[in-house]
Amino acid sequence: MSEVTIVGNGPSRLGEDLSAIHHEVWGCNAIYRDTDKCDIVFAVDMPVQKEIVGTELHSQISTHYQLKC
């Protein structure tokens, strides 16, 4: 299994240097507004999901990653 860091979108992540992480980074909700260092962005908040669908980020991620169930 590969290493991954999951980063929330709360104030505790402010000041963290995501570029210093040398493996996959997953971000939550609206983190994409502040950084492009996340390999995957996932959202549980419906308004943020709709916002992401309307961005270029959505097309980049949806064509690069596929869910494996």
C-alpha positions in Angstrom: 0.0 0.0 0.0 1.3 3.5 -0.9 1.5 6.3 1.6 -1.0 9.1 1.5 -1.6 12.2 3.5 -5.2 13.4 3.9 -5.5 17.1 4.6 -8.7 18.8 5.9 -9.8 22.3 5.1 -9.9 23.6 8.6 -7.8 26.3 10.2 -5.4 23.7 11.6 -3.9 23.1 8.2 -3.0 26.8 7.6 0.8 27.2 7.5 1.4 23.6 6.5 3.7 23.3 3.5 2.0 20.7 1.3 4.8 20.9 -1.2 7.1 19.3 1.4 5.1 16.1 1.2 6.6 13.7 -1.3 3.8 11.2 -1.7 0.1 11.4 -2.6 -2.0 14.2 -1.0 -5.7 14.0 -0.7 -7.6 17.2 0.3 -11.1 17.7 1.7 -13.9 20.1 0.5 -12.8 23.6 -0.5 -9.1 23.1 0.0 -8.7 23.3 -3.8 -9.4 27.1 -3.5 -6.1 27.6 -1.6 -3.7 25.1 -3.1 -3.1 22.9 -6.2 -0.9 20.5 -4.3 -3.6 17.9 -3.8 -3.6 14.8 -6.0 -7.3 14.1 -5.1 -9.9 16.4 -3.7 -13.0 14.9 -2.2 -16.0 16.7 -0.8 -18.8 15.7 1.5 -20.5 19.1 1.5 -23.0 19.3 -1.3 -22.5 23.0 -2.2 -18.8 22.4 -2.4 -19.4 19.3 -4.6 -21.4 21.4 -7.0 -18.7 24.0 -7.0 -16.0 21.5 -7.8 -18.1 20.0 -10.6 -18.1 23.5 -12.2 -14.3 23.8 -12.2 -11.4 22.5 -14.4 -10.3 20.5 -11.4 -13.3 18.2 -11.8 -12.4 17.3 -15.3 -8.7 16.7 -14.4 -9.5 14.4 -11.5 -12.4 12.5 -13.1 -10.3 11.6 -16.1 -7.2 10.7 -14.1 -8.7 8.6 -11.3 -11.4 6.0 -11.3 -13.1 4.6 -8.2 -12.4 1.0 -7.5 -15.1 -0.7 -5.5 
